[in-house]
Amino acid sequence: MEIPNISLNSILDMLRVLDSDNKQWLADHLYDDIRAEKRGSLVYPVIPKNRKPSRKVLENVAGSLPEGFDIDKETDQMWEEMAK
C-alpha cells in the first residue's frame, strides 16, 4: 500500500475537526495498535469490568476480602501487569 506524502501536522489538522467521541475512538484504536506492536503476538482477552468471579475462583479465596477492597481496580492492575 502506497502512503501519500502528507505531513503528520497536516493529518493532525484534519483530525482536529472530529468530535470528541470520534477522537476518543481513534485514540483508543491507535493505542491498542501501539500496545500490540510492543507486546508482539500476545493477545490478552478483554474481560468486562462487571464480570463476577466464578465459583471456582471464589472457592480458592481464603476468607472474605478486606473491607474496601476494590476488586475491579485490582483486576485492572493485574491485567496491566500481565500485559507488560
C-alpha positions in Angstrom: 0.0 0.0 0.0 1.4 3.3 -1.0 1.1 6.0 1.6 0.6 9.6 0.3 3.2 12.2 1.2 1.3 14.0 3.9 2.9 15.5 6.9 1.8 14.5 10.4 0.9 18.1 11.1 -1.5 18.1 8.2 -3.0 14.8 9.4 -3.4 16.3 12.9 -5.1 19.4 11.4 -7.6 17.2 9.6 -8.3 15.2 12.7 -9.0 18.3 14.9 -12.4 18.7 13.3 -13.6 15.4 14.7 -16.0 15.4 17.6 -14.6 14.2 21.0 -16.3 10.7 20.6 -14.6 10.1 17.3 -11.2 11.4 18.6 -11.5 9.1 21.6 -12.3 6.1 19.3 -9.3 6.9 17.1 -7.0 7.4 20.2 -8.2 4.0 21.7 -7.5 2.2 18.4 -4.1 3.8 17.9 -3.2 3.0 21.5 -4.3 -0.6 21.0 -2.2 -0.9 17.9 0.9 0.5 19.6 0.5 -1.8 22.6 0.0 -4.8 20.2 3.2 -3.9 18.4 5.2 -3.5 21.6 3.8 -6.7 23.0 4.3 -8.8 19.9 1.9 -11.6 19.2 0.5 -12.0 22.7 -3.2 -11.0 22.9 -4.9 -10.9 26.3 -8.7 -11.4 26.4 -10.9 -8.4 27.2 -12.8 -9.1 30.4 -15.8 -7.0 31.1 -15.4 -5.0 34.3 -18.8 -6.1 35.6 -18.0 -9.8 35.3 -18.1 -11.5 38.6 -15.5 -14.1 39.6 -16.5 -17.7 39.0 -17.4 -20.1 41.9 -14.1 -21.9 41.3 -12.2 -18.7 41.8 -14.2 -17.8 44.9 -13.6 -21.2 46.4 -9.9 -20.5 46.2 -10.2 -17.4 48.3 -9.2 -17.9 51.9 -11.8 -16.0 53.9 -13.5 -12.8 52.9 -11.8 -9.9 51.2 -10.8 -6.9 53.4 -13.3 -4.1 53.7 -12.9 -1.5 51.0 -11.1 -3.9 48.7 -11.7 -2.8 45.1 -11.8 -6.0 43.0 -12.2 -4.0 39.7 -9.1 -1.9 40.5 -7.1 -4.9 41.5 -8.2 -6.9 38.4 -7.3 -4.0 36.1 -3.9 -3.7 37.7 -3.3 -7.4 37.4 -4.1 -7.3 33.6 -1.9 -4.3 33.1 1.0 -6.0 34.8 0.5 -9.2 32.8 0.4 -7.2 29.6 3.8 -5.7 30.2 
